[in-house]
Amino acid sequence: DEEGFRLNIANAIWGQEGYEFLSEFLDVLAENYGAGLRLLDFVNEPEESRITINNWVSDQTEGKIEDLIPQNAIDTLTRLVLTNAIYFNAAWQYLFNEDMTEDGPFYLFDGGKVTVPMMRQVESFGYAEGDGYQAVELPYDGRELSMVLLLPQAGQFDTFEGSLDAQRVDAIVKDLALRRVALTMPKFEFKSSFSLKETLAVMGMPVAFSGGADFSGMTGNRDLFIADVIHEAFVSVDEAGTEAAAATAVVMTMTAPPGAPV
């Protein structure tokens, strides 16, 4: 397109039909997230609801993330699911010549090596080097966005990774200067999927995942907690450019099933 890249960010909130959410909460969703409440029937159709949400995620990510929420993650006690999806696709400013791609060694963290397709080109890129690393910046078509690659020196991965924070990354980017670079980098594709529940709990929000959670700002009652936070990511880097997608689902469940009427 005219921007030289495609970036799509979408949010959706899925609520149990007939379950009352505060109007103030719904107003915040519409105003700050551009997302209205979409109604599903988790109580009677949990699997159908899961498939509906996963289909929406697949549509938003061009089919790169097709099954974000696994089976049984949504059940009859689910009352709310928040979803976020991001899709990115961009061509390199300087395309790699496919004829130059050849198999070569890629060295692993544990010291081993594997044979992978290695792309090659010689071009003027932003380049910097410092204590224990080299950095190169690959612009995307239109030069509004770029990929910055950081290569630790052999045997210094842990040390370099441990030193990385926002301040150091900013300093590395500021040091980039145009130089003629003979670049060799792997062509790769990977996908990962994992639960963020334990990580978020350790980071300081364990109560949100327990019956003691207070989400009364959503419903007026303290009857919801977060059952799980599921994240999946995809990235593909080849001679033409980069395609990437990520999606997250927050599944919220009732603290206890409603009691029988008396």
Phi, psi and omega in degrees: 000188185294332180282346181086356178207166177237126179226119181238125177236126184223144176234147175211144178238129186243119184241156178291127179296137181085352179270132189272122172250145181295140179298327179297321178295315180295325178294320179297318179301313183292321186283318188261338185239356180060032184228126173269172180275124177259129186267134175226168179248081178296326185298312185260339184223061182297319182289318177298322178294318178301316181295320179299314180294316180297324177295321177297315179299317179299317179298318183288337183249020178056037176078007182280335176234102191259337187221058185301309183267117182286165178301143178075358176286337174248131179224191186289347177265354178296134179237339183207137174229124177256131182232145175225136180223139179230136176228136182223136177212125181209144176268150176294149169296321178242103183292148172277141176281119181301330180292342180272349181285126180220154176295140179203172183281139171237126188268132185270167181300325183277005179097347177282180178214153178231160178263125182223161174293126181248124178273149184220143169194158175243121185201169176273114180233160168294129186219144174210154173217150182207201183293101174088012182203162165233149180225142177219143182248123179253110181284147172271163180307129183096343175063015175281331181230160178207165172251130177252121180257133178245126181243106176291152174293152181307131178083002183241018184301309183300314182298314181293315180299319180295337181272351185281122169219178184302321182295317182289321178300317177301319181294320179296316181297320180293335181279348182298133178220146182298127175214157175284119187238130169269099189261130171234124181214152183286146168271126187209164175210134175210161178222140177224149180217133182198162176270137178263004187303305183294321180298314180293324178297316180294329181284354172128009180233050181294328184296328181298338182259016182232171178294349178273004181297149178237095175248036182296342176293345178268320189237347186088353180230159177263062186244010181235148169217165180275119178280323180194156171234115188249132181231140175221142181224150178222140173211140177226127179236122180219193185296334184273328183161214185229136171234130183214153178209151175210149179211148179224140175232130174252115183259121182248135189233155175292144180294333178199150177295148179298142181288159178290143179295152179247000000 
